[in-house]
Amino acid sequence: MMPTATLRGVILDCADPNALAWFYQELTGMPIGFSTDEFVGLTGGAGCDLGFQRVDGYRAPQWPGQDLPQQFHLDFGVEDLDAAEKWMLRLGAVKPDHQPGAERWRVLLDPAGHPFCLVSGSPVRSLSAETVTRVEAGRLPCSSEGRGGLVTSWVLRDR
């Protein structure tokens, strides 16, 4: 039998772990599970933890340009795309001019400059056998149509 691995968490580099953790805590409702001056981890029932680590001299990725590539991004499934966008902008997100998804998804930048997407509709989409060979209960991946890739998603809770 082949060994398998389960995605446990995603760690984002940043200049201020506490500030970025607050932003994503507001977005997901995930509680702080661990915190130091150098690292903050959000945990919870989403099936994947989010961590934020301090990096001296941190430089934000540039999107859509590739002078400082994004390397990855997070997708968050939301019921109301416009309301979720307005809420994230009030929390400190920035909306870049380039919006390739228009009505289906919105690209925003978190306070540290990492791109993330708000995706309209159900956060879980069907995946082909080539994309996923094993799905752990409670850790359902999401693939945005036409964009490929495998990301963990959370449903934006009502406020």
ROVO-852858 format. One line per 5 residues: for each residue x, y, z negated of N, C-alpha, C, O. Coordinates in Angstrom, 1 decimal. Each point is the difference from the previous one (the first is absolute). Layout:
N
X,Y,Z,X,Y,Z,X,Y,Z,X,Y,Z; ...
//
This chain:
159
0.8,-1.2,0.0,-0.8,1.2,0.0,0.9,1.2,0.0,1.0,0.1,-0.7; -1.4,0.9,1.5,0.8,1.3,0.1,-0.3,0.8,-1.2,-1.2,0.1,-0.4; 2.2,0.6,-0.2,-0.3,0.9,-1.0,-0.8,1.2,0.5,0.1,0.4,1.1; -0.9,0.1,-2.0,-0.8,1.2,0.4,0.3,1.1,-1.0,0.5,-0.2,-1.1; -0.8,1.4,1.5,0.2,1.2,-0.9,-1.2,0.8,0.1,-0.7,0.1,1.0
0.4,0.5,-2.1,-1.2,0.9,-0.1,0.5,1.4,-0.3,0.8,0.3,-0.8; -1.3,0.7,1.6,0.3,1.3,-0.2,-0.3,0.5,-1.4,-1.2,-0.1,-0.4; 2.1,0.5,-0.4,-0.2,0.4,-1.4,-0.1,1.5,-0.1,-0.8,0.5,-0.9; 1.5,0.3,1.7,0.0,1.4,-0.2,0.7,0.7,1.1,0.8,-0.6,0.8; -1.1,1.9,-0.7,0.7,0.9,1.0,0.6,1.1,-0.8,-0.7,0.6,-0.9
1.9,-0.3,1.1,0.7,1.1,-0.7,0.4,1.1,0.9,0.5,-0.2,1.1; -0.9,1.4,-1.5,0.3,1.2,0.8,1.1,0.8,-0.6,-0.1,0.3,-1.2; 1.1,0.1,2.0,1.0,0.9,-0.4,-0.6,1.4,-0.1,-0.9,0.4,0.8; 1.4,0.5,-1.8,-0.6,1.3,-0.1,1.0,0.8,-1.0,0.8,-0.6,-0.6; -1.1,1.9,0.6,0.8,0.8,-0.9,-0.6,0.1,-1.5,0.7,0.1,-0.9
-2.0,-0.3,0.8,-0.7,0.1,-1.2,-1.0,-1.2,-0.2,-1.2,0.2,0.4; 1.6,-1.3,-1.0,-0.9,-1.1,-0.1,-1.3,0.2,-0.8,-1.0,-0.5,0.4; 1.1,1.4,-1.4,-1.3,0.2,-0.8,-1.0,0.8,0.8,-1.2,-0.3,0.0; 1.6,1.3,0.8,-0.9,0.8,0.8,-0.6,-0.9,1.1,-1.2,0.1,0.3; 2.0,-0.9,0.4,-0.5,-0.9,1.1,-0.9,-1.1,-0.6,-1.0,-0.3,0.6
1.3,-0.2,-1.7,-0.8,-1.0,-0.7,-1.4,0.6,-0.3,-1.0,-0.7,0.2; 1.0,1.9,-0.7,-1.3,0.7,-0.3,-0.8,0.1,1.3,-1.2,-0.3,-0.1; 1.8,0.7,1.2,-0.8,0.1,1.2,-0.6,-1.3,0.4,-1.2,0.0,0.3; 1.9,-1.1,-0.3,-0.5,-1.3,0.4,-0.9,-0.6,-1.0,-0.9,-0.8,0.3; 1.1,1.2,-1.6,-0.9,-0.5,-1.0,-1.4,0.7,0.2,-1.0,-0.7,-0.2
1.0,1.9,0.6,-1.3,0.7,0.3,-0.7,-0.7,1.2,-1.2,-0.1,0.0; 2.0,-0.2,1.0,-0.5,-0.7,1.2,-0.6,-1.3,-0.3,-1.1,-0.4,0.5; 1.9,-0.5,-1.2,-0.4,-1.4,-0.2,-0.7,-0.3,-1.3,-0.7,-1.0,0.0; 0.9,1.8,-1.0,-0.6,-0.4,-1.3,0.9,-1.0,-0.8,-0.4,-0.5,-1.0; 1.5,0.1,1.6,0.9,-0.9,-0.6,0.7,0.6,-1.3,0.4,1.1,0.1
-0.4,-1.8,-1.2,0.6,0.5,-1.2,1.6,-0.1,0.1,0.5,-0.8,0.7; 0.1,1.6,-1.5,1.5,0.0,-0.1,0.3,-1.3,-0.9,-0.5,-0.1,-1.1; 1.3,-0.8,1.7,0.4,-1.2,-0.7,1.4,0.1,-0.6,0.3,-0.7,-0.9; 0.5,1.6,1.4,1.4,0.2,-0.5,0.4,1.4,0.4,-0.3,0.4,1.1; 1.1,0.2,-2.0,0.4,1.4,0.4,1.3,0.3,-0.7,0.2,-0.2,-1.3
0.8,0.7,2.0,1.2,0.6,-0.5,0.3,1.3,0.8,-0.8,0.3,0.8; 1.8,0.4,-1.1,0.3,1.2,0.7,0.4,-0.3,1.5,-0.1,0.8,0.9; 0.6,-2.0,-0.7,0.5,-0.4,1.3,-1.0,-0.8,0.8,0.2,-0.2,1.2; -1.2,-0.4,-1.8,-0.9,-0.9,0.7,-1.4,0.0,-0.7,-0.1,0.0,-1.2; -0.9,0.0,2.0,-1.4,-0.2,-0.5,-0.7,-1.0,0.9,0.1,0.0,1.2
-0.8,-1.0,-1.9,-0.7,-1.0,0.7,-1.5,0.0,-0.3,-0.4,0.1,-1.2; -0.4,-0.1,2.3,-1.4,-0.1,-0.2,-0.4,-1.5,0.2,0.5,-0.6,0.9; -1.4,0.1,-1.7,-0.4,-1.4,0.1,-1.5,0.0,0.0,-0.7,1.0,-0.1; 0.1,-2.2,0.3,-1.4,-0.1,0.0,-0.5,-1.1,0.8,0.7,-0.8,0.5; -2.0,0.8,-0.3,-0.7,-1.1,0.7,0.1,0.0,1.5,-0.6,-0.8,0.7
1.4,1.7,-0.1,0.0,0.1,1.5,0.9,-1.1,0.6,-0.1,-0.2,1.2; 0.8,-0.6,-2.1,0.8,-1.1,0.6,1.4,0.4,0.3,0.8,-0.9,0.4; -0.5,2.2,-0.4,1.4,0.4,0.3,0.3,1.3,-0.8,-0.8,0.9,0.0; 1.9,-0.9,-0.7,0.4,1.1,-0.8,0.6,1.1,0.9,0.6,-0.3,1.1; -0.6,1.5,-1.6,0.7,1.1,0.7,1.0,0.6,-0.9,-0.3,0.3,-1.2
1.5,-0.1,1.6,1.1,0.5,-0.8,0.6,1.2,0.6,-0.1,0.2,1.3; 0.6,0.7,-2.1,0.6,1.3,0.5,1.4,0.1,-0.7,0.0,0.1,-1.2; 1.1,0.0,2.0,1.3,0.0,-0.6,0.7,1.3,0.4,-0.1,0.5,1.1; 0.8,0.1,-2.1,0.7,1.3,0.2,1.2,-0.3,0.9,0.8,-0.9,-0.3; -0.6,1.7,1.3,1.2,-0.1,0.8,0.6,1.4,0.1,-0.6,1.0,0.4
1.9,-0.9,-0.9,0.7,1.3,0.1,0.1,0.4,1.4,0.4,-0.8,0.9; -0.6,2.1,-0.5,0.1,0.5,1.3,-1.0,-0.6,1.0,0.2,0.0,1.2; -1.4,-0.4,-1.8,-1.1,-0.5,0.9,-0.3,0.9,1.1,-0.2,1.2,-0.2; 0.0,-1.7,1.4,-0.4,0.7,1.2,-1.3,-0.7,0.5,0.1,-1.2,0.3; -1.1,2.0,-0.2,-1.3,-0.6,0.5,0.1,-0.4,1.4,0.7,0.6,0.9
-1.4,-1.7,-0.5,-0.1,-0.4,1.4,-0.7,1.1,0.8,-0.8,0.7,-0.5; 1.1,-0.7,1.8,-0.6,1.0,0.9,-0.9,-0.8,0.9,0.4,-0.9,0.8; -1.7,1.3,-0.8,-1.0,-0.7,0.9,-0.7,1.1,0.8,-0.4,1.0,-0.6; 0.2,-1.2,1.9,0.2,-1.3,0.7,1.5,-0.1,0.6,0.3,-1.0,0.6; 0.5,2.0,-0.8,1.4,0.0,0.4,0.7,-1.2,-0.6,-0.4,-0.6,-1.0
1.6,0.3,1.5,0.8,-1.1,-0.5,1.4,0.4,-0.5,0.8,-0.9,-0.1; -0.6,2.2,-0.1,1.3,0.4,-0.5,0.3,-0.6,-1.4,1.1,-0.4,-0.3; -2.2,0.4,-0.5,0.0,-0.8,-1.3,-1.2,-0.9,0.1,-1.1,0.4,-0.4; 1.3,-1.7,0.9,-1.1,-0.8,0.2,-0.8,-0.4,-1.2,0.5,-0.1,-1.1; -1.8,-0.2,1.3,-0.9,-0.3,-1.1,0.3,-1.4,-0.6,-0.3,-0.2,-1.1
0.7,-0.7,1.9,0.3,-1.4,-0.3,-1.2,-0.8,-0.4,0.1,-1.2,0.3; -1.1,1.7,-0.9,-1.2,-0.7,-0.3,-1.0,1.0,-0.4,0.3,1.2,-0.2; -1.6,-1.6,0.1,-1.0,0.9,-0.6,-1.1,-0.9,-0.6,-0.1,-1.2,0.3; -0.8,1.8,-1.1,-1.1,-0.7,-0.7,-1.3,0.4,0.7,-0.1,1.2,0.4; -0.8,-2.1,-0.3,-1.4,0.3,0.5,-0.9,-0.2,-1.2,0.1,-1.0,-0.8
-1.1,1.9,0.7,-1.0,-0.1,-1.1,-1.4,0.1,0.7,-0.3,0.9,0.7; -0.5,-2.0,-0.9,-1.3,0.0,0.6,-0.9,0.9,-0.8,-0.1,0.0,-1.2; -0.7,0.8,1.9,-1.0,0.9,-0.6,-1.3,0.0,0.7,-0.1,-0.3,1.1; -1.0,0.5,-1.9,-1.3,0.0,0.6,-0.3,1.3,0.7,-0.6,0.0,1.1; 1.1,1.1,-1.6,-0.3,1.3,0.6,1.3,0.7,0.3,0.7,0.6,-0.9
-0.3,-0.6,2.2,1.3,0.5,0.4,0.2,1.5,-0.3,1.0,0.4,-0.6; -2.0,0.4,0.9,0.1,1.4,-0.2,0.1,0.4,-1.5,0.8,0.8,-0.4; -1.6,-1.5,-0.5,0.0,0.3,-1.4,1.3,-0.5,-0.6,0.6,0.8,-0.8; -0.1,-1.9,1.2,1.3,-0.5,-0.5,1.1,0.9,0.4,0.9,0.3,-0.8; -0.9,0.2,2.0,1.1,0.9,0.5,-0.1,1.3,-0.9,1.1,0.5,-0.4
-2.2,0.1,0.2,-0.2,1.2,-0.8,0.6,-0.2,-1.4,0.6,0.9,-0.5; -1.0,-2.0,-0.1,0.5,-0.3,-1.3,1.5,-0.2,-0.1,0.6,0.6,-0.9; 0.0,-1.3,1.9,1.4,-0.1,0.0,0.8,1.3,0.2,1.0,0.3,-0.6; -1.6,0.6,1.4,0.6,1.3,0.2,-0.1,0.8,-1.2,1.0,0.8,-0.3; -2.0,-0.9,-0.5,-0.1,0.7,-1.3,1.0,-0.5,-1.0,0.5,0.7,-0.8
-0.2,-2.0,0.9,1.0,-0.6,-0.9,1.5,0.3,0.4,0.9,-0.3,-0.7; -0.7,0.9,1.9,1.3,0.4,0.4,0.5,-0.7,1.2,1.2,0.2,0.4; -2.0,-1.0,0.3,0.4,-0.6,1.3,0.1,1.1,1.0,-0.6,1.1,-0.1; 1.3,-1.3,1.2,0.1,0.9,1.1,-0.5,-0.8,1.3,0.3,-1.1,0.2; -1.0,1.8,0.6,-0.5,-0.6,1.3,0.9,0.5,1.2,-0.1,1.2,0.3
0.9,-2.1,0.3,0.8,0.5,1.1,-0.9,0.2,1.2,-1.1,-0.5,0.1; 1.6,1.3,0.8,-0.8,0.3,1.3,-0.3,-1.2,0.8,-1.1,-0.1,0.6; 2.1,-0.8,-0.5,-0.1,-1.2,0.9,-0.9,-1.0,-0.7,0.3,-0.5,-1.0; -1.5,0.3,1.6,-1.0,-1.0,-0.5,-0.4,-0.9,1.1,-1.0,0.2,0.6; 1.7,-1.4,-0.4,-0.3,-0.9,1.1,-1.3,-0.8,-0.2,-0.5,-0.4,1.0
0.0,0.3,-2.2,-1.2,-0.8,-0.3,-1.3,0.7,0.1,-1.1,-0.6,0.0; 1.2,1.9,-0.1,-1.2,0.9,0.1,-1.1,-0.4,-0.9,0.0,0.2,-1.2; -1.0,-0.9,1.7,-1.2,-0.4,-0.7,0.1,-1.3,-0.8,-0.8,-0.2,-0.9; 1.8,-0.6,1.2,0.1,-1.3,-0.7,1.0,0.1,-1.2,-0.2,-0.7,-1.0; 1.2,1.5,1.0,0.9,0.1,-1.1,0.7,1.4,0.0,0.1,0.6,1.0
0.3,-0.2,-2.2,0.7,1.3,-0.1,1.4,-0.3,-0.6,0.1,-0.7,-1.0; 0.9,1.4,1.5,1.3,-0.1,-0.5,0.2,1.2,-0.9,-0.3,1.1,0.3; 0.7,-1.4,-1.6,0.4,1.1,-0.9,1.4,-0.3,-0.6,0.5,-1.1,0.2; 0.0,2.1,-0.8,1.3,-0.1,-0.6,-0.2,0.2,-1.5,-0.6,0.9,-0.4; 1.2,-1.8,-0.4,-0.2,0.1,-1.5,1.0,1.1,-0.4,0.7,0.6,0.8
-0.8,-0.2,-2.1,0.8,1.2,-0.5,1.5,-0.2,0.2,0.7,1.0,0.0; -0.2,-2.2,0.2,1.4,-0.2,0.2,0.3,-0.2,1.5,1.2,-0.2,0.4; -2.2,0.4,0.5,0.2,-0.1,1.4,-0.2,-1.3,0.7,0.2,-0.1,1.2; -0.6,-1.0,-1.9,-0.2,-1.3,0.6,-1.3,0.0,0.7,-1.0,0.4,-0.5; 1.0,-0.8,1.8,-1.3,-0.1,0.7,-0.9,-1.1,-0.6,0.6,-1.1,-0.4
-1.9,1.3,0.4,-0.9,-1.1,-0.4,-1.3,0.3,0.8,-0.2,1.1,0.5; -0.6,-2.1,-0.3,-1.2,0.1,0.8,-1.3,-0.3,-0.8,0.0,-0.9,-0.9; -1.0,1.7,1.1,-1.3,-0.3,-0.5,-0.7,-0.6,1.2,-0.1,0.6,1.1; -0.5,-1.8,-1.3,-0.5,-0.8,1.1,-1.5,-0.1,-0.2,-0.5,-0.4,-1.1; -0.3,0.8,2.1,-1.5,0.0,-0.1,-0.5,-1.5,0.1,0.5,-0.8,0.7
-1.5,0.5,-1.6,-0.7,-1.3,0.1,0.6,-0.9,-1.0,0.8,0.3,-0.9; -1.1,-1.6,1.1,0.4,-1.1,-0.8,1.5,-0.1,-0.1,0.7,0.1,1.0; -0.1,-0.2,-2.2,1.4,-0.1,-0.1,0.6,-1.3,0.4,1.2,-0.1,0.2; -2.0,-1.0,-0.1,0.5,-1.3,0.4,-0.5,-0.3,1.4,-1.2,0.0,0.3; 2.1,-0.3,0.6,-0.3,-0.4,1.4,0.5,-1.4,0.2,0.9,-0.5,-0.7
-1.5,-0.2,1.7,0.4,-1.4,0.2,1.4,0.0,0.7,0.4,1.0,0.7; 0.4,-2.0,-1.1,1.4,-0.1,0.5,0.2,-1.3,0.8,-0.7,-1.0,-0.4; 1.5,1.0,1.4,0.3,-1.2,0.7,0.9,-0.9,-0.8,0.7,0.4,-0.9; -0.7,-1.7,1.3,0.9,-1.0,-0.7,1.5,0.4,0.2,0.8,-0.3,-0.8; -0.5,1.0,1.9,1.4,0.4,0.2,0.4,1.1,-0.9,1.2,0.1,-0.4
-2.1,0.7,-0.1,0.3,1.1,-0.9,0.1,-0.5,-1.4,0.9,0.4,-0.7; -1.8,-1.2,0.3,-0.1,-0.5,-1.4,0.0,-1.5,0.0,-0.9,-0.6,0.6; 1.8,0.0,-1.3,0.0,-1.5,-0.1,-0.6,-0.4,-1.3,-0.5,-1.1,-0.2; 0.6,2.0,-0.8,-0.6,-0.4,-1.3,-0.4,1.3,-0.7,0.7,1.0,-0.1; -2.0,-1.0,-0.4,-0.5,1.1,-0.7,-0.3,-0.4,-1.4,-0.8,-1.0,-0.2
1.4,1.6,-0.8,-0.3,-0.3,-1.4,-1.3,0.6,-0.4,-0.3,1.1,0.4; -0.5,-1.8,-1.2,-1.3,0.5,-0.5,0.3,1.3,-0.7,0.9,0.1,-0.9; -1.7,0.9,1.2,0.1,1.3,-0.7,1.1,0.9,0.6,0.1,1.1,-0.4; 0.5,-1.6,1.4,1.1,0.8,0.7,-0.3,0.0,1.5,0.8,-0.5,0.8; -1.9,1.1,-0.4,-0.3,0.0,1.4,0.6,1.1,0.8,-0.2,1.1,-0.4
1.0,-1.5,1.4,0.7,1.1,0.8,-1.0,0.6,0.9,-1.1,-0.4,0.3; 1.5,1.5,0.3,-0.8,0.8,0.9,0.8,0.4,1.2,1.1,0.4,-0.1; -1.7,-0.6,1.3,0.7,0.5,1.2,-0.9,0.9,0.7,-1.1,-0.3,0.3; 1.6,1.5,-0.1,-0.8,1.0,0.7,0.0,-0.3,1.5,1.0,-0.2,0.6; -2.2,0.2,0.0,-0.1,-0.3,1.4,0.9,0.9,0.9,0.0,1.2,-0.2
0.7,-1.9,1.1,0.8,0.7,1.0,1.3,0.6,-0.6,0.7,0.6,0.7; -0.4,-0.9,-2.0,1.2,0.6,-0.6,0.9,-1.1,-0.4,1.2,0.2,-0.3; -1.7,-1.5,0.2,0.8,-1.1,-0.4,0.6,0.2,-1.5,-0.4,0.9,-0.7; 1.2,-1.8,0.4,0.6,0.0,-1.4,-0.8,-0.6,-1.0,-1.2,-0.3,0.2; 1.7,0.2,-1.4,-0.6,-0.6,-1.1,0.1,0.9,-1.2,1.2,0.3,-0.4
-2.2,0.2,-0.1,0.1,0.9,-1.2,-1.0,-0.4,-1.0,-1.0,-0.7,0.3; 1.2,1.0,-1.6,-0.9,-0.2,-1.0,-0.8,1.3,-0.1,0.5,1.1,0.1; -1.8,-1.3,-0.3,-0.9,1.2,-0.1,-0.8,0.0,-1.3,-0.3,-1.1,-0.5; -0.2,2.3,0.1,-0.8,0.1,-1.1,-1.3,0.8,0.5,0.1,0.8,0.8; -1.2,-1.1,-1.5,-1.2,0.8,0.4,0.0,1.2,-1.0,0.1,-0.1,-1.2
-0.3,1.3,1.8,-0.1,1.2,-0.7,-1.2,0.0,-0.9,-1.1,-0.2,0.5; 1.3,0.4,-1.8,-1.2,0.0,-0.9,-0.7,1.3,0.0,0.6,1.1,0.3; -1.9,-1.1,-0.6,-0.8,1.2,-0.1,0.5,0.8,-1.2,0.4,-0.6,-1.0; -0.5,1.9,1.1,0.3,0.9,-1.1,-1.2,0.8,-0.4,0.1,0.8,-1.0
//
